[in-house]
Amino acid sequence: MDKQRNYKPKLYVRTMEKIKQKTKNKFVKDIDHLKELIKKGQHEYALLLGGGTAYSLKDIEYDPKKDIFTIFNYIDESTIKLTTKEVEKGDYTHIGTAIPLKSLIAII
């Protein structure tokens, strides 16, 4: 995640309908499912906002040895590192609160 971000994400300027088509309903079921997807190489996610009328793209990596998520937010090009508990609690990111609402989807 420390590498330079000189590219736009695959769905940077696409509509919500295009996102739904491209994701094949790959909703993240829980935090362990997110870790499993990342382990398999899935790093790009869309966090749905406003009931799916908008989205926030994120690049997420996970270090199981340190139990640290590294989250890159495309909207403002910020990066944050959080533990699993911090992600689940939702004080620093909406990822933990989005998962049970089926609002975090893997971009395939």
N, C-alpha and C positions, 0 to 999 in steps of 0.2 A: 504494500500500500504506500510505501515511501517513494515509489517511482513517479516520475513526472506524468501528469494526466494531459496528454496532448490530443486526445481523441474524444469524440462525443459518444455517449452510450448508444447502443443499437436503436433505442426507441426515443431518442432525445426530442424529436419534433413530431412524433406520431400522435394520433388521437387515442382516446381511451378505447374505442372500438378496436383499433389495430393492436393495442396492448392485450386486450382480452383474447383476440384471435391468436396472437403470437405465444401467449403463455400456456395455452392448452389447459386452462384451469389448474395450474400448478400452485395452489394455495399452500402456504406454509402452515402446517397443522399445529405445531408446538415448537418450543425452543430446541428440543432434541432433533426434530425433523429439519430445522434450519441448519443445525450443526452437521447433520448427515448430508444434506444437499451441498453444503460448502465443501465437505470432505470429498465429494464426488466431482468437484470442480465448478459448481454453480455459484457465481459471485454477484451477479447483477439482479437486483430486485426492484420492484415498484411497490411503494406504499400508497395505497389508495386513500384519497382524502375526500371528504364531503360526500360519502356514500358512493364513491366511484366516479364523481364528476371531474376529479383532478387527481394527479399523482405526483409523488416525489421519488425520483430515482436514486438508488443507493447501490454502492459496491460494498459487499460485506465479506470480510475474511474472519477466520477463527483460528486461534492458537490453542489447541487442547492442553498443551503442557502448562501454559500460564492461565488458562481459562479466560482469555481476553478476546473480545470481538473488536475488530478494527472496522469502522464504518466511515466510508467516504460518501458525502452528500454532494450530488452533482449540482444542486440548486445554488449553493454558495461556495462550492469547492472546499468545504471544511472536512476535517478528519477528526474522529473522536475514538478513543479506546475505552471500552467498558467491559466489566466482568459480566458473567451470565446473570447474576443477581441484579446488577444495575440495569441491564437490558430489560429483564422481566419486570422490574419495578416501574420503569417508565418515567423516571425523573429527568433523564437526559436525552431520551429518544422515544419516539412513538412506536417503535418496533414491537416492544413487549405488549403494549395495549392493542396493537393492530392484529396480532396473530389470532387471538380468540374471536375476533370480529371478521376473520377471513379477508383481511385487508392488506396482507403482505403476500405478494405473488412473485414467483421466480420467473425471470425473463429467459425464455429458452431460445 
